[in-house]
């Protein structure tokens, strides 16, 4: 099969997932802000049970795009 995974990291096993609290700390915002970004579709996340996990590359991409908009 020649299809490439959707992630920029390559294989799913190589993707590092962050908790909402970790993303909030990294971005220096509240957890509620992270939840809003996820629910608005601005930040990619995977639901695991009742919580969310955010791929690290999604945070990097969001911050790069946000930086470009302010520059």
N, CA and C atoms as an extended XYZ file, in Angstrom:
213
Properties=species:S:1:pos:R:3:atomname:S:1:resname:S:1:resid:I:1 pbc="F F F"
N         0.849       -1.177        0.000 N   UNK     1
C         0.000        0.000        0.000 CA  UNK     1
C         0.892        1.237        0.000 C   UNK     1
N         0.657        2.193       -0.880 N   UNK     2
C         1.553        3.334       -1.020 CA  UNK     2
C         1.023        4.625       -0.407 C   UNK     2
N        -0.078        4.568        0.312 N   UNK     3
C        -0.610        5.799        0.904 CA  UNK     3
C         0.237        6.221        2.099 C   UNK     3
N         0.383        7.522        2.248 N   UNK     4
C         1.164        8.053        3.361 CA  UNK     4
C         0.230        8.443        4.489 C   UNK     4
N         0.654        8.240        5.716 N   UNK     5
C        -0.186        8.652        6.848 CA  UNK     5
C        -0.451       10.148        6.809 C   UNK     5
N        -1.546       10.552        7.417 N   UNK     6
C        -1.969       11.956        7.415 CA  UNK     6
C        -1.034       12.845        8.227 C   UNK     6
N        -0.325       12.281        9.173 N   UNK     7
C         0.529       13.089       10.036 CA  UNK     7
C         1.820       13.463        9.335 C   UNK     7
N         2.394       14.587        9.733 N   UNK     8
C         3.665       15.014        9.171 CA  UNK     8
C         4.820       14.256        9.810 C   UNK     8
N         4.547       13.522       10.868 N   UNK     9
C         5.588       12.791       11.565 CA  UNK     9
C         5.884       11.451       10.908 C   UNK     9
N         5.047       11.001        9.997 N   UNK    10
C         5.266        9.696        9.380 CA  UNK    10
C         4.370        8.663       10.007 C   UNK    10
N         4.953        7.725       10.717 N   UNK    11
C         4.190        6.650       11.323 CA  UNK    11
C         3.479        7.105       12.589 C   UNK    11
N         2.293        6.560       12.813 N   UNK    12
C         1.486        6.932       13.975 CA  UNK    12
C         2.213        6.645       15.285 C   UNK    12
N         2.981        5.574       15.344 N   UNK    13
C         3.712        5.225       16.555 CA  UNK    13
C         4.785        6.231       16.918 C   UNK    13
N         5.182        7.057       15.951 N   UNK    14
C         6.225        8.051       16.195 CA  UNK    14
C         5.663        9.400       16.617 C   UNK    14
N         4.335        9.555       16.572 N   UNK    15
C         3.709       10.820       16.934 CA  UNK    15
C         3.687       10.947       18.446 C   UNK    15
N         4.081       12.113       18.949 N   UNK    16
C         4.028       12.367       20.394 CA  UNK    16
C         2.733       13.109       20.686 C   UNK    16
N         1.917       12.538       21.562 N   UNK    17
C         0.653       13.153       21.929 CA  UNK    17
C         0.799       13.892       23.250 C   UNK    17
N         0.184       15.065       23.331 N   UNK    18
C         0.213       15.882       24.532 CA  UNK    18
C        -1.177       15.962       25.140 C   UNK    18
N        -1.247       16.095       26.449 N   UNK    19
C        -2.532       16.307       27.105 CA  UNK    19
C        -2.933       17.771       26.924 C   UNK    19
N        -4.180       18.067       27.202 N   UNK    20
C        -4.661       19.450       27.117 CA  UNK    20
C        -3.871       20.328       28.095 C   UNK    20
N        -3.586       19.807       29.276 N   UNK    21
C        -2.818       20.571       30.266 CA  UNK    21
C        -1.408       20.867       29.761 C   UNK    21
N        -0.779       19.887       29.106 N   UNK    22
C         0.563       20.101       28.558 CA  UNK    22
C         0.549       21.150       27.447 C   UNK    22
N        -0.474       21.089       26.590 N   UNK    23
C        -0.599       22.079       25.515 CA  UNK    23
C        -0.807       23.470       26.107 C   UNK    23
N        -1.660       23.560       27.121 N   UNK    24
C        -1.927       24.849       27.771 CA  UNK    24
C        -0.646       25.432       28.361 C   UNK    24
N         0.143       24.602       29.012 N   UNK    25
C         1.408       25.057       29.588 CA  UNK    25
C         2.366       25.505       28.491 C   UNK    25
N         2.473       24.725       27.447 N   UNK    26
C         3.361       25.040       26.330 CA  UNK    26
C         2.991       26.358       25.665 C   UNK    26
N         1.685       26.588       25.497 N   UNK    27
C         1.204       27.792       24.821 CA  UNK    27
C         0.989       28.963       25.787 C   UNK    27
N         1.106       28.683       27.087 N   UNK    28
C         0.871       29.696       28.132 CA  UNK    28
C        -0.532       30.283       28.049 C   UNK    28
N        -1.502       29.377       27.939 N   UNK    29
C        -2.923       29.746       27.946 CA  UNK    29
C        -3.630       28.800       28.919 C   UNK    29
N        -4.908       29.042       29.148 N   UNK    30
C        -5.670       28.162       30.039 CA  UNK    30
C        -6.079       26.886       29.301 C   UNK    30
N        -6.444       25.876       30.076 N   UNK    31
C        -6.939       24.640       29.472 CA  UNK    31
C        -8.223       24.913       28.700 C   UNK    31
N        -9.053       25.828       29.201 N   UNK    32
C       -10.298       26.167       28.516 CA  UNK    32
C       -10.009       26.714       27.114 C   UNK    32
N        -8.964       27.514       26.977 N   UNK    33
C        -8.596       28.044       25.666 CA  UNK    33
C        -8.220       26.909       24.717 C   UNK    33
N        -7.495       25.925       25.218 N   UNK    34
C        -7.127       24.773       24.388 CA  UNK    34
C        -8.385       24.015       23.972 C   UNK    34
N        -9.297       23.789       24.915 N   UNK    35
C       -10.548       23.109       24.575 CA  UNK    35
C       -11.330       23.888       23.505 C   UNK    35
N       -11.351       25.205       23.617 N   UNK    36
C       -12.043       26.026       22.615 CA  UNK    36
C       -11.408       25.859       21.237 C   UNK    36
N       -10.079       25.857       21.194 N   UNK    37
C        -9.374       25.677       19.921 CA  UNK    37
C        -9.690       24.309       19.309 C   UNK    37
N        -9.739       23.283       20.149 N   UNK    38
C       -10.049       21.932       19.679 CA  UNK    38
C       -11.482       21.875       19.156 C   UNK    38
N       -12.434       22.381       19.921 N   UNK    39
C       -13.838       22.321       19.520 CA  UNK    39
C       -14.128       23.176       18.291 C   UNK    39
N       -13.368       24.260       18.112 N   UNK    40
C       -13.546       25.118       16.930 CA  UNK    40
C       -12.893       24.515       15.693 C   UNK    40
N       -12.084       23.472       15.877 N   UNK    41
C       -11.403       22.852       14.748 CA  UNK    41
C       -10.095       23.545       14.385 C   UNK    41
N        -9.651       24.479       15.217 N   UNK    42
C        -8.403       25.193       14.950 CA  UNK    42
C        -7.176       24.391       15.367 C   UNK    42
N        -7.361       23.447       16.279 N   UNK    43
C        -6.270       22.619       16.768 CA  UNK    43
C        -6.709       21.158       16.684 C   UNK    43
N        -5.951       20.359       15.965 N   UNK    44
C        -6.281       18.945       15.779 CA  UNK    44
C        -6.087       18.180       17.078 C   UNK    44
N        -7.048       17.332       17.408 N   UNK    45
C        -6.939       16.505       18.607 CA  UNK    45
C        -7.647       15.179       18.374 C   UNK    45
N        -7.262       14.202       19.167 N   UNK    46
C        -7.864       12.871       19.115 CA  UNK    46
C        -8.545       12.637       20.448 C   UNK    46
N        -9.763       12.161       20.394 N   UNK    47
C       -10.483       11.873       21.636 CA  UNK    47
C       -10.084       10.480       22.120 C   UNK    47
N        -9.662       10.398       23.372 N   UNK    48
C        -9.304        9.129       24.000 CA  UNK    48
C       -10.173        9.008       25.246 C   UNK    48
N       -11.179        8.179       25.144 N   UNK    49
C       -12.139        8.087       26.245 CA  UNK    49
C       -12.865        9.413       26.392 C   UNK    49
N       -12.757       10.012       27.579 N   UNK    50
C       -13.422       11.298       27.819 CA  UNK    50
C       -12.463       12.479       27.706 C   UNK    50
N       -11.216       12.214       27.328 N   UNK    51
C       -10.239       13.296       27.243 CA  UNK    51
C        -9.699       13.431       25.816 C   UNK    51
N        -8.928       14.469       25.593 N   UNK    52
C        -8.328       14.718       24.291 CA  UNK    52
C        -6.820       14.581       24.383 C   UNK    52
N        -6.226       14.157       23.276 N   UNK    53
C        -4.774       14.158       23.127 CA  UNK    53
C        -4.480       14.924       21.839 C   UNK    53
N        -3.492       15.805       21.926 N   UNK    54
C        -3.155       16.665       20.804 CA  UNK    54
C        -1.787       16.251       20.264 C   UNK    54
N        -1.705       15.929       18.971 N   UNK    55
C        -0.394       15.598       18.405 CA  UNK    55
C         0.536       16.805       18.509 C   UNK    55
N         1.762       16.572       18.905 N   UNK    56
C         2.718       17.665       19.089 CA  UNK    56
C         2.878       18.491       17.812 C   UNK    56
N         2.881       17.820       16.663 N   UNK    57
C         3.040       18.549       15.401 CA  UNK    57
C         1.862       19.487       15.131 C   UNK    57
N         0.678       19.172       15.671 N   UNK    58
C        -0.487       20.044       15.488 CA  UNK    58
C        -0.302       21.354       16.263 C   UNK    58
N         0.306       21.266       17.439 N   UNK    59
C         0.591       22.464       18.230 CA  UNK    59
C         1.619       23.323       17.489 C   UNK    59
N         2.682       22.680       16.992 N   UNK    60
C         3.713       23.403       16.240 CA  UNK    60
C         3.108       24.110       15.031 C   UNK    60
N         2.248       23.397       14.302 N   UNK    61
C         1.621       23.971       13.112 CA  UNK    61
C         0.709       25.144       13.484 C   UNK    61
N        -0.079       24.995       14.522 N   UNK    62
C        -0.972       26.070       14.949 CA  UNK    62
C        -0.177       27.326       15.326 C   UNK    62
N         0.889       27.141       16.093 N   UNK    63
C         1.694       28.281       16.520 CA  UNK    63
C         2.402       28.949       15.343 C   UNK    63
N         2.886       28.150       14.377 N   UNK    64
C         3.515       28.724       13.188 CA  UNK    64
C         2.526       29.569       12.406 C   UNK    64
N         1.307       29.049       12.222 N   UNK    65
C         0.278       29.791       11.486 CA  UNK    65
C        -0.133       31.050       12.240 C   UNK    65
N        -0.260       30.954       13.550 N   UNK    66
C        -0.643       32.120       14.353 CA  UNK    66
C         0.456       33.182       14.295 C   UNK    66
N         1.708       32.735       14.292 N   UNK    67
C         2.838       33.668       14.226 CA  UNK    67
C         2.845       34.390       12.878 C   UNK    67
N         2.559       33.649       11.807 N   UNK    68
C         2.522       34.253       10.459 CA  UNK    68
C         1.430       35.316       10.357 C   UNK    68
N         0.295       35.078       11.015 N   UNK    69
C        -0.813       36.030       10.964 CA  UNK    69
C        -0.487       37.329       11.687 C   UNK    69
N         0.350       37.240       12.718 N   UNK    70
C         0.677       38.459       13.480 CA  UNK    70
C         1.904       39.170       12.918 C   UNK    70
N         2.682       38.462       12.117 N   UNK    71
C         3.911       39.069       11.558 CA  UNK    71
C         3.631       39.942       10.356 C   UNK    71
